[in-house]
Amino acid sequence: MSPVAPPVSVGLPVRNGMPYIVECLDSIRRQSFGDFDVLVCDNASTDGTEEVAREVVRADPRVRYLRVDSDSGASANFNRCFAGTNGGLFTWAASDDRFLPRYLEQTVDHLKAHPTHAMCVPAVRFIDEAGLASGVLRQPVDLSSPKVNVRLRSYLDRRSWFMVYGLVRREALETTGLFPQRFGPDVILVWEMLLRFRIGTLPETLLEYRRYQVKDAAAVWRGVQPEGAGRVPGWLHLGLFKDLLESCDRDGIDPAARVAGRRVLFRWLVSTPFRDLVVDDLRDELRRTSRVRNPVYDTALLASMALLRPGRAIRNARRQSIVQILGQGGVRRRMSTP
């Protein structure tokens, strides 16, 4: 007879997670709620990740280790974590983040007390590369609204998304397409959840999320793809809009939710947060090394940036002058956007 699966499974996707994976695994193993298992899915790491993970497996029977020897991309690795576990409740853990001691206890208690909530997301404390705190983000309470348009609007009105690291009911997650090999796969996944279900939030800070100084959208796209996936496509955020719109037509979504999703998306299309993202797409298009330089096209891009969001266009120009952008053809990395 096979052993009964614990009620909670933690999936830890990783590629070259040193040195932070040590802190991450320690934070999971020290949870006040102890009835869980952990699956570490190693996506062809070349640093000391494998040695650290195998050492933890020997010390803690709740932890398992699975490795693939060629880079299959982050999206496939996130999905591998989910497929390799059986807990009725599931959460992903990023290898450079840290769970605070009562993360599982409080999210499990919330889902037990709120059967209509498919997921529970706590407040997030941001930390830097040295582990120093740099602010807290609380998730919008409207994510739990019974009205699909209200929770979708509250989701898109955020300038950053961190909800994917909440605790979720397995049967609810199985209704989605999980992580697609697209730009913003976590954004698409949570959007699909909100089209179907309510997501509960907690005001308590239970997760520490590590931020970095440099975060290139093109590098994010490459990270979710298998090795050798080819050239980065242009207009990544416009592509994200298209993917969210297509998600409204997935099987099993209520017709009223489909209509609400489309309306909310087209409202978002003219919002300030989305215009900021389009300005970033315009800037990246100017920097693309693969396109042929065309003075008329470049002038149109610059004019569009100035019309959409003058302040953001000026901040972009301060980070790297337009002369440099046009003259160097995009060899410099861009800093993370606010």
Buried (B, 14 or more C-beta within 10 A) or exposed (E): EEEEEBBBBBBBBBBBBBEBBBBBBEBBBEBEBEEBBBBBBBBBBEBBBBEBBBBBBEEBEBBBBBBBEEBBBBBBBBBBBBEBBBBEBBBBBBBBBBBBEBBBBBBBBBBEEEEEBBBBBBBBBBBEEEEEEEEEBBBBEBBBBEEBBBBBBBBBBBEEBBBBBBBBBBEBBEBBEBBBBBBBBBBBBBBBBBBBBBBBBBEBBBBBBBBEEEEBBBEBBBBBBBEEEEEBEBBBBBBBBEBBBEBBEBEEBEEEBBEBBBBBBEBBBEEEEBBBBBBBBBBBBBBEEEBEEEEEEBEEBBEBBBEBBEEBBEBBBEEBEBEBBBEEBBEEEBBEBE
